């Protein structure tokens, strides 16, 4: 488990309003071994499979920890 790094997934979330579809950009962070594993982890959530499309995946270069346990991060 110590080989995992923090990856950022640039994705678009589908919004349906009255027969009209819009795509909203989002950044989701996951811990993974590599970019393929990051996609796999992201797509484990059924909601992500149905309502998201992945644009890009890459390791996070820099981030700040907002709490003592490392659970709240920001870029």
C-alpha positions, -999 to 999 in steps of 0.1 A, spaced: 0 0 0 29 24 5 35 25 -33 3 44 -39 4 80 -49 -22 107 -52 -37 110 -87 -60 137 -101 -87 127 -125 -101 154 -148 -136 142 -156 -168 156 -169 -201 149 -152 -232 146 -172 -262 167 -163 -296 161 -179 -322 189 -179 -354 184 -200 -338 163 -228 -307 186 -229 -273 172 -218 -246 193 -203 -211 183 -192 -196 199 -160 -159 196 -155 -146 182 -121 -113 171 -106 -115 140 -84 -85 128 -63 -77 91 -57 -48 71 -43 -34 46 -68 -3 28 -80 -4 42 -115 -28 60 -139 -45 28 -150 -51 19 -114 -64 54 -107 -90 50 -135 -100 16 -121 -104 30 -86 -125 59 -100 -148 37 -120 -155 14 -90 -183 38 -81 -213 29 -103 -223 65 -103 -190 74 -119 -194 47 -146 -228 61 -157 -225 98 -153 -188 107 -159 -164 106 -187 -126 108 -180 -107 135 -198 -72 130 -183 -54 113 -154 -21 123 -138 -1 123 -106 -7 153 -83 24 175 -83 17 196 -52 -9 198 -25 -15 211 10 -28 190 39 -56 208 58 -58 186 88 -36 166 111 -45 132 97 -40 139 60 -76 133 51 -84 168 38 -62 179 9 -63 209 -15 -42 217 -46 
